[in-house]
Amino acid sequence: MALPAPNLDDRRFQQFVDDAKRYVQQRCPEWTDHNVSDPGVTLIETVAYMVDQLVYRLNRVPDKNYLAFLDLLGVTLFPPGAARAPITFWLSAAQQQTVTVPGGTEIATERPDAEQATVFTTLADLAIVSCELIAVLSRPAGESPVNRTTDLEERKDVRCFAEIPSPGDTTLFGLSRAVPSCAVTLRLDSRVDGVGVDPRQPPLVWEAWTPDGWQECEVERDTTGALNRAGEIVLHVPSRHVMSRLARTEAGWLRCRVLEPLPSQPFYSTSPTIRTASAATSGGTTAASHATTIVQEPLGESTGVPGQRVLLARAPVVAAPGETLVESSEGDGWHPWETVDSFAASGPDDRHVHLDAATGEISFGPAVRLADGTTRQYGAVPIKGTVLRARSYQTGGGRAGNVARRTLTVLRSSVPYVTRVENREAALGGVDGETIEEAKVRAPISLRAQERAVTPRDYEELARQAAPETARIRCLAVDSAEDGAGAVRVLVVPHATVDEGGLLRFEQLVPSDELLARITGYLDERRPVGTRLALGPPYYQGITAAVKLHAFRNADPDHVHAAAMQALYAYLDPITGGPMGTGWPFGRPVQSGELFAVLQRVPGVAVVDEVRLYPADPITGKRGDVAERIDLDQASLAFPYDNRVTVIGG
């Protein structure tokens, strides 16, 4: 932590006035009128005001010097991070041609009273490709596929799987075109009802063919009850969906595969059948960012002098699309300049620039005088008079972009045939820019670590530099007897946005492969040789609290119930809960006694009658035995799961 700056003079305006009046009494006793109406007192107050300003500036000198030292060391402020979210554009009806949603399309939240809407822009063009169903195959496990297209055209009942289904049975649907990143609606007419499965938990998975093999599709809606009745299934197809040949048919293949049932999960007793089938594209999904894209911004002309600096019109810069930010016009067209972190490895002919993302300042390579008197140029210098421009960059970002799912519903740019939009997942990754006070705290830690991961705190700080959008990072000392010597375990908790009602979904707490790979690559370059690095999420212990409480006579039981539920979920939240409001502490046990205290503070609660705790599995939903205390190990966090509150009116 930065050393506290000394207060060189703690006197203020009124103290200067009082001191001056005391001197007046000592030196000029004949001056007896010290009221504010006296011209002499007015003069005293004027001088005191000027001295107060001088003292204020004097006290700023230590801060100014400290910041000057940080600047000499190359410490710069981290820019904000822009939240990203997948945005789904739904068509008003199936189209015969491809519908293109251009990049830069704006989507926003609904604008509440006295608040500004949060605006996102798409990052690339989205092609919503039209398609139709051209083939249907059935393939029992271990057998060759059988073409059922003709039978369906003749409206014959076709079994989806083997007569007695088994894990591995599949039904394949061939589309006329590959539909990457699109939503496809399959309409099926089934004549078999009630085949043994639970429609809410069917042992099925929908997949699409990609260059990497079969990849799972997200099921938006299934009104067929696991193929038991007529209805439709809406699938979100992966972005790498491609055409392929199967059973002599070239198509974009989707398949429905039977899974091995879980314990106590109902399974098919007989195969469902379909009589007719059709397919159409109903929408598409693309990534959007909480930032505005600026394209081809003029930056003026080059002076031809080393170290020239130009400013972007909008700052901070949250992302530079690709490696080219600056272009220069040199007769035969626009030539790119590569953005680098420093000029240390730049030669005199390397077209390199450096970007300060926090201020939007772009600098060209400097000329440095060496010890022998010669001068070395780090990075090329654009010719004098050359026109400079920024090809494209993004500005915006911040924590305000971390909006909940299904809140980006306003289409601000007109797109033909698109009737509505939504973000099916919460927007993540929005981080506010670093403040000067935060930089003062970070700088001594960074200087001590020197880009080397040795202590647990080094690993945590470096991991946070690699992924500032993470909510929590914890490095643990592992047991060398179990994990071997030189093992380091880093726990990563991604940022998550609660849904309506304050509920946090468990899948949001699992870090993505891209996030883990980014942190791993950053730490691998800085860890000691021989150190084994293990990254992953902590173990989340589900906590179910069953509560019975009494409300005051004039309190609304429904309001008390909602407030009590919110208090439970907020206190047990692994990111923002706990006694300090900074997330449930790692390894801290959960005790019913502290939940009594939390609930007793809820407005409208007269008496908390009973609090029972159950350990729960957030994935399977199974609960353990009731307990007064649930212990957690050092790598575990509490996760509120399926709390129950009973309110008895007064």
C-alpha positions in Angstrom: 0.0 0.0 0.0 1.3 3.5 -0.8 2.8 5.5 2.1 0.5 8.3 3.4 1.5 11.7 2.1 2.4 14.2 5.0 0.2 17.2 5.5 2.7 20.1 5.3 0.3 22.7 6.8 -3.0 21.8 8.3 -4.2 25.3 8.9 -7.4 26.5 7.1 -9.0 29.8 6.2 -10.7 30.5 9.6 -7.5 29.8 11.4 -5.6 32.3 9.3 -8.3 35.0 10.0 -8.2 34.3 13.8 -4.4 34.4 13.9 -4.4 37.7 12.1 -6.9 39.2 14.5 -4.8 38.2 17.4 -1.8 39.9 15.9 -3.9 43.0 15.4 -4.8 43.1 19.1 -1.1 42.8 20.0 0.3 45.3 17.5 -2.5 47.7 17.0 -4.6 47.9 20.3 -6.4 51.0 19.0 -8.0 48.9 16.3 -11.1 47.7 18.1 -13.7 47.1 15.4 -13.1 43.5 14.3 -16.6 42.9 12.7 -16.9 41.7 9.1 -18.2 45.1 8.1 -14.8 46.7 8.9 -12.6 47.3 5.7 -9.6 46.1 7.6 -11.2 42.7 8.4 -12.2 42.4 4.7 -8.6 42.8 3.8 -7.6 40.2 6.4 -10.1 37.7 5.0 -8.9 38.3 1.4 -5.3 37.6 2.3 -6.4 34.5 4.4 -8.2 33.2 1.4 -5.1 33.6 -0.8 -2.9 31.9 1.8 -5.4 29.0 2.1 -5.1 28.4 -1.6 -1.3 28.4 -1.4 -1.4 25.9 1.5 -3.8 23.7 -0.5 -1.4 23.6 -3.4 1.6 23.0 -1.1 -0.1 20.0 0.3 -0.6 18.6 -3.2 3.1 18.6 -3.9 3.7 15.1 -2.4 0.9 13.7 -4.5 2.3 15.4 -7.6 5.8 14.1 -6.9 4.4 10.6 -6.3 2.5 10.6 -9.6 5.6 11.9 -11.4 7.7 9.0 -10.0 5.0 6.6 -11.2 5.1 8.2 -14.6 8.8 7.8 -14.8 8.4 4.1 -13.9 5.9 3.6 -16.8 2.9 3.1 -14.6 -0.3 3.9 -16.6 -3.9 3.6 -15.7 -5.8 0.5 -16.8 -8.6 1.4 -19.3 -12.2 0.3 -18.7 -13.3 -3.1 -20.1 -16.4 -3.3 -22.3 -19.0 -5.9 -21.4 -20.0 -8.4 -24.1 -23.2 -10.3 -24.6 -24.7 -12.6 -27.3 -27.6 -10.8 -28.9 -30.3 -12.8 -30.7 -32.2 -11.2 -33.5 -35.6 -12.9 -34.1 -37.2 -12.8 -37.5 -40.9 -11.8 -37.9 -41.3 -14.9 -40.2 -39.2 -17.4 -42.1 -37.6 -15.8 -45.1 -36.6 -17.2 -48.5 -33.4 -15.2 -48.7 -30.5 -14.5 -46.2 -31.2 -11.6 -43.9 -28.0 -9.6 -42.9 -27.7 -7.7 -39.7 -24.9 -5.3 -40.2 -22.1 -4.8 -37.8 -22.5 -1.7 -35.6 -26.3 -2.3 -35.1 -27.3 -0.7 -31.8 -29.3 -2.5 -29.1 -30.3 -1.0 -25.8 -32.1 -1.6 -22.6 -35.4 -0.1 -21.9 -35.0 3.4 -20.5 -36.2 3.8 -17.0 -37.4 7.1 -15.6 -34.5 9.6 -15.2 -31.9 7.0 -16.3 -30.0 6.6 -19.6 -30.4 3.4 -21.6 -27.4 1.1 -21.8 -26.4 0.8 -25.5 -24.6 -2.2 -27.1 -23.3 -2.4 -30.7 -22.8 -5.6 -32.7 -19.2 -6.4 -33.5 -19.6 -8.0 -37.0 -22.2 -8.7 -39.7 -24.6 -11.5 -38.9 -26.0 -13.6 -41.7 -29.4 -15.2 -40.9 -29.3 -17.9 -43.5 -32.6 -19.3 -44.7 -32.9 -23.1 -44.8 -35.4 -26.0 -45.2 -35.4 -29.6 -44.2 -34.2 -31.9 -47.1 -33.4 -35.2 -45.3 -34.2 -37.2 -42.2 -32.2 -40.2 -41.1 -32.6 -42.6 -38.2 -29.5 -44.4 -36.8 -29.8 -46.9 -34.0 -26.6 -47.3 -31.9 -23.9 -49.2 -33.8 -25.8 -49.4 -37.0 -25.7 -47.6 -40.4 -28.1 -44.6 -40.9 -31.4 -45.3 -42.7 -32.9 -42.6 -44.9 -36.5 -41.9 -43.8 -37.2 -38.8 -46.0 -39.5 -40.7 -48.4 -41.5 -42.2 -45.6 -42.1 -38.7 -44.1 -43.1 -37.4 -47.5 -45.7 -40.1 -47.6 -46.8 -39.2 -44.1 -45.9 -42.6 -42.6 -45.1 -42.9 -38.9 -41.3 -43.2 -38.6 -39.6 -44.3 -35.4 -36.9 -41.8 -34.2 -34.8 -44.5 -32.5 -34.8 -48.3 -32.2 -38.0 -49.9 -31.2 -36.6 -50.2 -27.7 -34.4 -47.1 -27.4 -30.9 -47.4 -26.0 -28.1 -44.8 -25.4 -26.5 -43.8 -28.6 -29.6 -43.9 -30.9 -29.8 -40.8 -33.1 -32.2 -39.1 -35.5 -30.5 -36.8 -38.0 -32.1 -33.8 -39.7 -30.4 -32.5 -42.9 -30.8 -28.8 -43.7 -30.5 -27.4 -47.2 -27.7 -25.0 -46.0 -25.3 -24.6 -43.1 -26.7 -22.1 -40.6 -23.9 -21.0 -38.3 -25.0 -18.9 -35.4 -28.6 -19.2 -36.4 -31.7 -20.3 -34.6 -33.5 -23.1 -36.3 -37.1 -24.1 -35.7 -38.0 -27.8 -36.2 -41.7 -28.5 -36.5 -42.6 -32.1 -35.8 -45.9 -34.0 -35.9 -45.8 -36.9 -33.6 -48.4 -39.6 -33.1 -47.0 -41.4 -30.0 -47.8 -39.9 -26.6 -46.4 -41.1 -23.3 -43.2 -43.1 -23.8 -41.8 -43.1 -20.3 -39.6 -40.0 -20.2 -39.9 -36.9 -18.1 -40.4 -34.0 -20.6 -38.7 -31.6 -18.2 -35.6 -33.8 -18.0 -35.4 -35.9 -21.2 -32.2 -38.1 -21.8 -31.6 -36.3 -25.1 -29.0 -33.9 -26.5 -29.2 -31.9 -29.7 -26.0 -31.5 -31.7 -24.7 -29.9 -35.0 -21.9 -31.0 -37.2 -18.8 -28.7 -37.2 -15.2 -29.1 -38.4 -14.4 -30.3 -34.9 -17.1 -32.9 -34.8 -20.5 -32.9 -33.2 -21.1 -29.8 -31.0 -24.0 -29.4 -28.7 -26.8 -27.0 -29.6 -28.6 -24.8 -27.1 -32.4 -25.7 -26.8 -34.4 -22.5 -26.7 -37.8 -24.1 -26.5 -39.2 -27.6 -26.9 -43.0 -28.0 -27.0 -42.8 -31.6 -28.2 -42.3 -33.0 -24.7 -39.1 -34.9 -25.7 -40.6 -35.9 -29.1 -43.8 -37.2 -27.5 -46.3 -35.0 -29.3 -46.7 -32.5 -32.1 -44.8 -29.2 -31.5 -41.7 -27.4 -32.3 -38.1 -27.3 -31.1 -36.0 -24.1 -31.4 -32.3 -24.8 -31.5 -29.4 -22.3 -31.4 -26.8 -23.7 -33.9 -23.0 -23.3 -33.1 -21.0 -20.7 -35.1 -19.0 -23.4 -36.9 -21.8 -25.3 -38.4 -20.8 -26.6 -41.9 -22.1 -28.8 -44.7 -21.1 -32.4 -44.8 -22.0 -35.6 -46.6 -23.8 -38.4 -44.8 -25.7 -41.3 -46.4 -25.0 -39.8 -49.8 -26.7 -36.6 -48.9 -24.9 -33.2 -48.7 -26.6 -31.2 -45.9 -26.1 -29.1 -42.8 -26.7 -31.9 -40.3 -28.4 -31.7 -36.9 -29.0 -34.7 -34.7 -30.9 -35.7 -31.6 -29.0 -38.3 -29.6 -30.2 -40.5 -26.7 -28.0 -40.2 -23.6 -27.2 -42.6 -20.8 -29.9 -41.9 -18.2 -28.9 -40.5 -14.8 -29.8 -42.5 -11.7 -33.6 -42.3 -11.1 -34.1 -40.5 -14.5 -37.0 -41.9 -16.5 -36.1 -43.4 -19.8 -37.9 -44.3 -23.0 -39.9 -47.5 -22.9 -40.6 -47.3 -26.6 -39.4 -45.1 -29.4 -41.4 -41.9 -30.3 -42.4 -41.4 -33.9 -42.8 -38.5 -36.2 -45.1 -38.3 -39.2 -44.1 -34.9 -40.7 -41.1 -32.7 -40.2 -40.1 -29.2 -41.5 -37.4 -26.7 -40.6 -36.9 -23.0 -41.0 -34.5 -20.3 -39.8 -36.1 -18.1 -37.2 -33.2 -15.9 -36.0 -29.5 -15.6 -35.4 -27.1 -14.7 -32.6 -24.0 -12.4 -32.7 -21.7 -10.8 -30.2 -22.3 -7.2 -29.1 -20.1 -4.9 -27.0 -21.0 -2.1 -24.6 -18.9 0.3 -26.7 -19.2 2.6 -29.7 -17.1 1.9 -32.7 -15.3 4.9 -34.3 -14.2 4.4 -37.9 -11.7 6.4 -40.0 -11.2 9.3 -37.6 -8.7 12.0 -38.9 -5.7 12.5 -36.7 -4.0 15.4 -38.6 -0.7 15.5 -40.4 2.7 14.2 -39.4 5.4 16.7 -38.2 8.1 14.3 -39.2 9.7 14.6 -35.7 10.4 11.5 -33.6 8.1 11.0 -30.6 5.1 12.8 -32.2 1.9 12.4 -30.2 -1.7 12.6 -31.4 -5.0 12.3 -29.5 -8.0 10.3 -30.4 -11.3 12.3 -30.2 -12.9 9.8 -27.9 -11.3 8.2 -24.8 -10.9 5.8 -23.1 -10.3 3.2 -25.7 -11.6 -0.2 -24.6 -10.6 -2.2 -27.7 -8.7 -1.9 -30.9 -10.1 -4.2 -33.5 -7.1 -6.2 -34.7 -3.5 -5.0 -34.5 -3.9 -1.9 -36.8 -5.1 1.2 -35.2 -3.3 4.0 -37.1 -3.0 4.4 -40.9 -0.9 6.9 -42.9 -1.6 8.0 -46.5 1.6 7.8 -48.5 0.8 8.2 -52.2 -0.4 4.7 -53.2 -2.9 4.3 -50.4 -3.3 3.8 -46.7 -0.5 2.0 -44.9 -1.0 0.4 -41.5 1.0 1.0 -38.3 1.1 -1.8 -35.7 0.2 -1.1 -32.1 2.8 -2.3 -29.6 3.1 -2.3 -25.8 6.5 -0.6 -25.9 9.2 0.5 -28.4 11.9 -1.6 -26.7 12.2 -4.1 -29.6 11.4 -1.6 -32.4 13.9 -0.8 -35.1 14.2 2.4 -37.0 12.1 1.0 -39.9 9.4 -0.7 -37.8 6.0 1.0 -38.3 5.0 0.9 -34.7 2.9 3.1 -32.5 2.0 3.0 -28.8 -1.5 3.6 -27.4 -2.4 4.9 -24.0 -5.8 3.4 -23.8 -6.9 5.5 -20.8 -6.2 8.9 -22.4 -6.5 8.0 -26.1 -3.0 9.3 -26.8 -1.1 7.7 -29.7 2.7 8.1 -29.7 5.3 7.4 -32.4 8.8 6.0 -31.7 11.3 8.4 -30.0 14.9 9.1 -30.8 17.2 8.3 -27.9 20.7 9.6 -27.4 23.0 6.7 -26.4 26.1 6.9 -24.1 28.5 7.1 -27.0 26.8 10.2 -28.3 25.0 8.6 -31.2 21.2 8.6 -31.6 19.0 5.6 -32.1 15.5 5.7 -33.5 13.0 3.4 -31.9 10.2 2.9 -34.4 9.8 4.6 -37.8 8.7 8.2 -38.1 6.0 9.1 -40.7 7.1 11.5 -43.4 6.4 15.1 -42.7 3.0 16.2 -44.1 1.7 12.6 -44.2 -2.0 12.4 -43.4 -2.8 10.2 -40.3 -6.1 8.6 -39.4 -7.4 6.0 -36.9 -8.8 3.0 -38.9 -11.2 2.0 -36.2 -11.4 1.7 -32.4 -14.0 1.3 -29.7 -14.7 3.7 -26.8 -17.0 3.2 -23.8 -17.2 0.3 -21.5 -17.5 0.2 -17.7 -19.3 -1.8 -15.1 -22.6 -0.4 -16.1 -22.6 -2.7 -19.1 -23.0 -5.8 -17.0 -26.7 -6.0 -17.5 -28.9 -9.0 -16.7 -30.1 -11.4 -19.4 -33.2 -10.5 -21.4 -32.8 -6.8 -20.7 -31.3 -5.7 -24.1 -34.6 -5.7 -25.9 -34.7 -2.3 -27.7 -33.5 -2.4 -31.4 -32.2 1.2 -32.0 -31.2 0.5 -35.6 -33.7 -0.5 -38.2 -33.2 -4.0 -39.6 -35.6 -5.4 -42.2 -37.6 -8.5 -41.2 -36.3 -8.4 -37.6 -39.2 -8.2 -35.1 -37.4 -8.4 -31.7 -34.0 -8.8 -30.0 -32.8 -10.1 -26.7 -29.7 -11.1 -24.9 -30.2 -14.7 -23.8 -27.3 -14.5 -21.4 -26.1 -11.7 -19.0 -23.5 -9.3 -20.3 -20.1 -9.9 -18.7 -16.7 -8.4 -18.7 -17.5 -4.7 -18.0 -14.9 -3.1 -15.7 -14.5 0.5 -14.7 -11.3 2.2 -15.6 -8.6 2.3 -12.9 -8.5 5.4 -10.8 -5.4 7.2 -9.6 -5.9 6.0 -6.1 -6.1 2.4 -7.3 -2.9 2.9 -9.3 -1.1 4.2 -6.2 -2.0 1.0 -4.4 -1.1 -1.3 -7.4 2.2 0.3 -8.3 4.2 -0.8 -5.2 2.8 -4.3 -5.6 3.8 -4.5 -9.2 7.3 -3.1 -8.5 7.8 -5.7 -5.8 6.6 -8.6 -8.0 8.6 -7.3 -11.0 6.4 -9.4 -13.4 7.4 -12.6 -11.5 5.0 -14.9 -9.8 6.6 -16.1 -6.5 4.3 -15.5 -3.6 0.5 -16.2 -3.5 -0.2 -12.5 -3.7 2.0 -12.3 -6.8 -0.1 -14.9 -8.6 -3.3 -13.1 -7.6 -2.2 -9.7 -8.8 -0.8 -11.0 -12.0 -3.9 -13.0 -12.7 -6.0 -9.9 -12.1 -3.9 -8.0 -14.6 -4.5 -10.7 -17.2 -8.2 -10.7 -16.5 -9.4 -7.6 -14.7 -13.0 -8.5 -15.4 -12.9 -11.4 -12.9 -14.8 -11.0 -9.7 -12.4 -12.8 -7.3 -9.1 -14.6 -7.6 -7.5 -16.7 -4.8 -4.1 -18.5 -4.7 -3.9 -21.4 -2.3 -0.9 -23.1 -0.7 -1.4 -26.7 -1.7 -0.4 -29.8 0.2 2.9 -31.0 -1.3 2.1 -34.6 -0.1 -1.0 -34.7 -2.3 -0.2 -32.4 -5.2 3.5 -32.7 -5.3 6.2 -30.1 -4.8 6.0 -26.9 -6.8 2.2 -27.0 -7.3 0.2 -23.8 -7.3 -3.6 -23.6 -7.3 -5.4 -20.5 -8.5 -9.1 -20.2 -8.0 -11.0 -18.0 -10.4 -14.5 -16.6 -9.8 -15.9 -14.9 -12.9 -18.1 -11.9 -12.6 -21.8 -12.8 -12.7 -25.0 -10.7 -13.1 -28.0 -11.7 -11.0 -31.3 -12.3 -12.7 -34.6 -10.6 -11.7 -35.3 -11.3 -8.1 -31.6 -11.3 -7.1 -31.1 -15.0 -8.1 -27.7 -16.0 -9.3 -27.5 -18.9 -11.7 -24.8 -21.6 -11.0 -23.6 -21.8 -14.6 -22.5 -18.1 -14.4 -19.9 -19.0 -11.8 -18.0 -21.4 -14.0 -15.1 -19.5 -15.8 -15.0 -19.9 -19.5 -12.2 -21.8 -21.3 -11.1 -18.6 -22.9 -10.8 -16.8 -19.6 -8.8 -19.7 -18.0 -6.5 -20.0 -21.1 -5.8 -16.2 -21.0 -4.8 -16.3 -17.3 -2.8 -19.5 -17.7 -0.8 -18.1 -20.6 -0.1 -14.9 -18.7 1.1 -16.7 -15.6 3.1 -19.4 -17.5 5.4 -16.6 -18.7 6.0 -15.4 -15.2 6.1 -18.5 -13.0 9.3 -20.1 -11.8 10.6 -23.0 -13.8 9.3 -26.3 -12.4 6.1 -24.8 -10.9 3.0 -26.6 -11.9 0.0 -24.4 -12.3 -3.6 -25.5 -11.8 -6.4 -23.0 -12.6 -10.1 -23.6 -12.1 -13.2 -22.5 -10.3 -13.6 -23.1 -6.5 -15.9 -25.8 -5.2 -19.3 -24.3 -4.7 -21.1 -25.8 -1.7 -24.9 -25.3 -2.2 -26.7 -24.0 0.9 -30.4 -24.4 1.2 -32.0 -22.5 4.1 -35.5 -23.4 5.3 -36.8 -20.5 7.3 -39.9 -19.9 9.4 -40.6 -16.4 10.6 -43.4 -14.2 12.0 -44.3 -10.8 10.5 -45.6 -7.8 12.3 -49.4 -7.4 12.3 -49.4 -4.4 9.9 -46.7 -5.9 7.6 -47.6 -7.4 4.2 -46.6 -11.1 4.3 -45.7 -11.1 0.6 -43.4 -8.2 0.9 -41.8 -9.7 4.0 -41.3 -13.0 2.1 -39.7 -11.3 -0.8 -37.4 -9.2 1.4 -36.4 -12.3 3.5 -35.6 -14.3 0.3 -33.5 -11.4 -1.1 -31.6 -11.1 2.2 -30.7 -14.8 2.2 -29.5 -14.9 -1.4 -27.6 -11.6 -0.9 -25.8 -12.8 2.3 -24.8 -16.1 0.9 -23.7 -14.7 -2.5 -20.2 -15.9 -3.4 -19.3 -12.6 -5.1 -21.1 -9.8 -3.1 -22.2 -11.6 0.0 -20.6 -12.4 3.4 -20.2 -10.2 6.5 -18.2 -7.6 4.7 -20.2 -7.5 1.4 -17.2 -8.5 -0.7 -18.2 -12.1 -1.3 -18.5 -15.1 1.0 -15.0 -15.7 2.5 -13.2 -18.8 1.2 -13.4 -21.6 3.8 -15.8 -19.8 6.1 -18.4 -22.1 7.6 -22.1 -21.3 7.2 -24.0 -21.3 10.5 -27.7 -21.0 11.2 -27.1 -18.4 14.0 -25.7 -15.7 11.7 -28.7 -16.2 9.3 -31.0 -15.6 12.3 -29.3 -12.2 12.7 -29.6 -11.4 9.0 -33.3 -12.3 8.9 -34.0 -10.4 12.1 -32.9 -7.2 10.4 -35.4 -7.6 7.5 -38.1 -4.9 7.7 -41.4 -6.3 8.8 -40.0 -9.4 10.6 -41.1 -9.7 14.2 -39.5 -13.0 15.2 -37.3 -15.5 13.4 -38.8 -18.8 14.6 -36.6 -21.4 12.8 -33.6 -21.6 10.5 -32.6 -25.1 9.1 -29.6 -25.5 6.9 -29.1 -28.3 4.3 -26.0 -29.0 2.2 -27.1 -29.2 -1.5 -25.7 -30.1 -4.8 -26.3 -27.1 -7.2 -26.1 -29.4 -10.3 -28.3 -32.4 -9.3 -30.4 -30.6 -6.7 -29.9 -33.3 -4.1 -30.0 -32.2 -0.4 -28.2 -33.6 2.6 -29.2 -33.9 6.2 -30.2 -30.9 8.3 -27.3 -29.2 10.1 -26.7 -26.2 12.4 -23.3 -25.6 10.7 -21.9 -26.5 7.3 -18.1 -26.5 7.1 -16.2 -25.5 4.0 -12.6 -26.2 3.1 -10.2 -23.4 2.0 -11.1 -23.9 -1.7 -14.8 -23.7 -1.2 -17.4 -21.0 -1.4 -21.1 -20.9 -0.3 -23.7 -20.8 -3.0 -27.4 -20.1 -2.1 -29.6 -22.8 -3.7 -33.4 -23.1 -3.5 -34.0 -21.3 -0.2 -37.4 -21.7 1.4 -39.2 -19.1 3.5 -42.4 -19.4 5.4 -44.0 -16.2 6.7 -46.7 -16.3 9.4 -48.8 -13.2 9.6 -49.0 -11.2 12.9 
